[in-house]
Amino acid sequence: MRALFVIHELALNGAVTALLQQVRRMRARGDHVTVATPQLEGPVAALLPQFRETGAEITRVLDLKGHDIVVGCTIFVGGVLQSCVGRLPTAWWIHEGRVGVEILLGRPQGRQLLQRVGKLIFPSRITMERIWAPLLVGLPPERVEVVPCFVPRPAQGPPAPKRPNRGLVVCVGSVYPRKRQVDLLRAVAMLPNAPLDCALVGEFTALDAPGDDIVRSDPARFILTGGLAPDVVQSWYRAADVFCLPSGDESMPLAPIEAAAHDVPVVLTNLECYEGVWRHGINAMIYPVGDTEMLAWYLRMLMQTPGMRTRLTAAARAVPLRFSEQRSGALFDTALADAIAAFR
């Protein structure tokens, strides 16, 4: 297969990481892969070296010649993908949840593109059925596919450093308001006497108030790592006693699955996308978005109850198995092959 992927950035986030994994897999079996991006510098080009290491062609020029299919990654490349429809088989790999729907509601051309593109790919069935369904009305079922992103097995290595005799709750993800990391900071701050530190691992954009004040009040306890290479992120999973993703919107984030693969208990918000994967009290603890008091209670309970941590992590080991390279790769290949066949 000769695939042309179009993406607006190569930053340290889930969509780019998912693309990188698929590119590595395709290149390993000998596929020709081109990744088209704008001119990138700074944090938005953080994973550019890893893409180059795969042997994929990296270009700023959109040239359809010599390719079997164009795959647009994220809703932000809709304009580019629009120009490819009818000229080559197309697929739109959508990673966004409600924020993506809200953006397209304000873009008539984007809504029209949903009806015209050869194949739509979503990361979870719940995301497609509960969040995107209103924009997919009238679309033939065979035009929509669910392909879970895959999570590689954890690599061996040392943990990130942490203070002795203290627990560590880790959140992995770009730091900005939709991720609601301020809720985690507030919850940990509600436990002033607990020997518990908090690390926010990810590129920093902004924190809602009073996030900055909380971090400044005790920088040894509240850690902002900034953007880190994937192998360094793994060291923070190894160091973690609890993982928490307090987001207000997601489609199917990889970070909780990665944490589970490292045997770290997971705390999540009650987002629709988690249904059927994460179950409260079974393989994760789940609380209402923004309820920092409940989050603080769960953190205290997990730190003080080793048996509960063990029970949750044991049940969560089954989750990464559903996001294997073999399964995800086969589904992804089939979706692209179907789009190519339908175009012909």
C-alpha positions in Angstrom: 0.0 0.0 0.0 1.1 3.5 -0.8 -0.5 5.8 1.8 -0.4 9.6 2.0 -1.2 10.9 5.6 -2.1 14.5 6.1 -1.8 16.0 9.5 -1.5 19.6 10.8 1.2 19.0 13.4 3.6 16.4 14.8 3.2 17.4 18.5 3.3 15.3 21.6 -0.4 14.3 21.7 -2.6 11.2 21.2 -3.5 11.7 17.6 0.1 12.1 16.5 1.2 9.2 18.6 -1.5 7.0 17.0 -0.3 8.0 13.6 3.3 7.3 14.4 2.4 3.8 15.6 0.6 3.0 12.4 3.4 4.5 10.2 5.9 2.4 12.0 3.8 -0.7 11.5 3.3 0.0 7.8 6.9 0.8 7.2 8.0 -2.3 9.0 6.2 -4.4 6.4 7.5 -2.4 3.5 4.6 0.0 2.7 5.4 3.3 1.1 4.2 6.1 3.5 4.2 9.8 3.0 3.4 12.2 5.8 2.4 15.7 4.6 2.5 18.5 7.2 2.9 22.3 7.1 6.2 23.9 8.0 6.7 22.9 11.6 9.0 24.3 14.3 9.1 24.1 18.1 6.6 22.0 20.1 4.4 21.2 17.2 7.3 19.4 15.6 8.3 17.4 18.7 7.8 14.0 17.1 9.3 14.9 13.7 12.5 13.0 14.4 10.6 9.8 15.3 8.7 10.0 12.0 11.9 10.4 10.1 13.4 7.4 11.8 10.6 5.2 10.3 11.8 5.9 6.8 8.6 7.6 5.8 8.8 10.5 3.4 8.0 13.8 5.2 6.9 16.6 2.9 5.3 20.0 3.0 4.0 19.6 -0.6 0.7 17.7 -1.2 1.4 15.5 -4.2 -1.2 12.8 -4.8 0.8 11.1 -7.5 2.1 7.6 -6.6 -0.3 7.1 -3.8 -3.2 4.7 -3.3 -5.1 6.7 -0.7 -5.1 9.9 1.3 -5.8 9.8 5.0 -6.6 13.0 6.8 -5.7 12.8 10.5 -7.9 14.9 12.8 -10.7 17.3 11.8 -8.2 20.1 11.4 -7.1 18.9 8.0 -10.6 18.9 6.5 -9.8 21.7 4.1 -6.9 19.7 2.6 -8.9 16.5 2.5 -11.7 18.3 0.7 -9.3 19.1 -2.2 -8.5 15.4 -2.5 -12.0 14.0 -2.7 -12.8 12.6 -6.1 -9.1 12.6 -7.2 -8.0 9.7 -5.0 -9.5 7.3 -2.4 -9.9 9.2 0.9 -10.3 8.4 4.6 -10.8 10.8 7.5 -9.3 9.5 10.7 -11.1 11.5 13.4 -9.7 11.6 16.9 -11.9 14.3 18.4 -14.9 14.0 20.7 -17.5 16.7 21.4 -15.0 19.5 20.6 -14.7 18.1 17.1 -18.5 18.1 16.6 -18.7 21.7 17.9 -16.0 22.8 15.5 -17.7 21.2 12.5 -21.1 22.6 13.4 -19.6 26.0 12.6 -18.0 24.8 9.3 -20.6 23.8 6.6 -17.9 22.5 4.3 -16.6 20.2 7.0 -20.1 18.8 7.6 -20.4 18.2 3.8 -17.0 16.5 3.8 -18.3 13.9 6.2 -20.8 12.8 3.6 -18.3 12.9 0.7 -15.1 11.2 2.1 -14.6 7.6 1.2 -14.2 6.3 4.8 -14.6 7.8 8.3 -12.5 6.2 11.0 -13.4 6.7 14.7 -11.4 5.4 17.7 -14.4 3.9 19.5 -18.0 2.9 18.8 -19.4 4.9 21.7 -17.7 8.0 20.3 -19.2 7.5 16.9 -22.7 6.5 18.2 -23.1 8.9 21.1 -21.2 11.9 20.0 -20.9 12.0 16.2 -24.1 10.3 15.2 -26.1 13.5 14.6 -23.6 14.5 11.9 -23.6 11.1 10.3 -27.3 10.9 9.5 -28.0 9.3 6.1 -24.4 8.0 5.8 -24.2 4.4 4.6 -23.0 2.1 7.4 -20.2 0.8 5.3 -18.6 4.2 5.1 -17.9 4.4 8.9 -15.3 2.2 10.7 -14.3 1.9 14.3 -10.5 1.3 14.6 -9.1 1.5 18.1 -5.6 2.9 18.4 -3.0 0.5 19.6 -0.8 0.7 22.6 2.6 -1.0 22.4 3.7 -3.2 25.3 5.5 -1.3 28.0 9.2 -1.0 27.6 11.6 -1.8 30.4 13.5 1.0 32.1 14.0 3.0 35.2 11.2 5.0 36.8 11.2 8.8 36.9 12.6 10.1 40.2 10.2 10.9 43.0 10.5 11.9 46.6 11.0 9.0 49.1 8.1 7.8 51.2 5.6 9.7 49.2 3.0 8.6 46.7 2.7 10.0 43.2 -0.3 10.7 41.0 0.5 11.2 37.4 -1.6 12.8 34.6 -0.3 12.5 31.0 -1.6 14.8 28.3 -1.1 18.3 27.0 -1.8 20.8 29.7 -4.7 23.1 28.7 -8.3 23.8 29.9 -10.1 20.9 28.1 -8.0 18.4 30.0 -9.0 20.0 33.3 -5.7 19.3 35.0 -6.6 22.1 37.5 -9.1 19.7 39.0 -6.4 17.2 39.8 -4.2 20.0 41.3 -7.1 21.1 43.5 -7.9 17.6 44.6 -4.3 17.0 45.7 -4.3 20.4 47.4 -7.3 19.3 49.4 -5.1 16.6 51.0 -2.5 18.8 52.7 -1.4 16.2 55.1 -1.3 13.3 52.7 2.2 12.3 51.5 1.1 12.6 47.9 2.8 14.5 45.0 1.3 15.3 41.6 3.0 15.3 38.2 1.4 16.8 35.0 3.3 15.3 32.1 2.8 17.0 28.8 3.3 20.2 26.8 2.1 23.2 28.8 -0.3 25.6 27.2 -2.5 27.0 30.0 -4.1 26.1 33.4 -7.4 27.4 34.6 -7.3 29.3 37.8 -6.2 28.6 40.5 -3.8 26.1 38.8 -0.8 28.4 38.5 -1.2 29.5 42.2 -1.3 25.9 43.4 1.8 25.0 41.5 3.7 28.0 42.8 2.6 27.3 46.3 4.6 24.0 46.4 6.6 23.3 43.3 8.2 20.2 44.9 4.8 18.7 45.3 3.1 19.9 42.1 5.4 19.1 39.1 5.0 20.3 35.5 7.4 18.3 33.3 6.6 20.0 30.0 6.6 18.0 26.8 8.6 14.8 26.9 9.6 12.1 24.4 7.5 9.0 24.5 10.2 6.9 26.2 10.6 9.4 28.9 6.8 9.5 29.5 7.0 5.8 30.1 9.3 6.4 33.0 6.6 8.5 34.7 4.1 5.6 34.4 6.7 3.4 36.1 7.0 5.9 38.9 3.2 6.5 39.4 1.1 5.1 42.2 -2.1 6.4 40.6 -2.9 7.7 37.2 -5.7 10.3 36.7 -7.1 12.0 33.5 -9.6 14.6 34.7 -10.6 15.7 31.1 -13.9 17.3 30.2 -13.9 15.8 26.7 -12.1 12.9 25.0 -12.7 10.4 22.2 -10.6 7.5 23.4 -7.4 8.6 25.0 -4.3 6.4 25.0 -2.8 7.5 28.3 -5.2 5.5 30.6 -4.5 2.4 28.6 -0.8 3.0 28.8 -1.1 3.4 32.6 -3.0 0.2 32.9 -0.3 -1.6 30.9 2.1 -0.5 33.6 -0.1 -1.8 36.4 -1.1 1.7 37.6 -4.6 2.2 38.9 -6.7 4.5 36.8 -9.0 7.4 37.8 -11.1 8.9 35.1 -14.1 11.2 34.6 -17.5 9.9 33.5 -17.1 10.5 29.8 -19.3 8.6 27.3 -16.3 7.4 25.3 -15.2 5.1 28.2 -18.4 3.1 28.3 -17.7 -0.6 27.6 -14.0 -0.2 28.3 -13.6 1.3 31.8 -16.0 0.2 34.6 -16.3 2.1 37.9 -15.1 0.0 40.8 -14.1 -2.9 38.5 -11.0 -1.7 36.5 -11.0 2.0 37.3 -12.5 4.7 39.6 -14.8 7.1 37.7 -16.1 10.4 39.0 -18.3 13.2 37.6 -16.4 15.8 35.6 -15.3 18.7 37.8 -16.1 17.0 41.2 -12.8 17.7 42.8 -14.0 16.6 46.3 -14.9 13.1 45.0 -11.6 13.0 43.1 -9.7 13.8 46.3 -11.6 11.1 48.1 -10.7 8.5 45.5 -7.0 9.5 45.6 -6.9 9.2 49.4 -8.7 5.9 49.2 -6.4 4.4 46.6 -3.3 5.6 48.5 -4.5 4.1 51.8 -5.9 0.8 50.4 -3.3 -1.3 48.6 -5.8 -4.1 48.2 -8.0 -1.9 46.1 -5.1 -0.8 43.9 -4.2 -4.4 43.4 -7.8 -5.4 42.5 -8.2 -2.5 40.0 -4.9 -3.0 38.3 -5.5 -6.8 38.0 -8.8 -6.2 36.2 -7.4 -3.4 34.1 -4.7 -5.6 32.5 -7.4 -6.9 30.1 -7.9 -3.4 28.7 -4.6 -3.0 26.7 -5.3 -6.4 25.1 -8.2 -4.8 23.3 -5.8 -2.2 21.8 -3.2 -4.5 20.4 -1.1 -3.8 17.3 -2.4 -6.9 15.6 -6.1 -6.1 16.1 -5.8 -2.4 15.4 -3.5 -2.9 12.4 -5.8 -5.4 10.8 -8.8 -3.2 11.2 -6.9 -0.1 9.9 -5.7 -2.0 6.8 -9.2 -3.3 6.0 -10.7 0.2 6.3 -8.2 1.7 3.9 -8.5 -1.3 1.5 -12.3 -0.9 1.5 -12.0 2.8 0.7 -9.6 2.0 -2.2 -11.9 -0.7 -3.6 -15.0 1.5 -3.4 -13.3 4.3 -5.3 -12.5 2.0 -8.2 
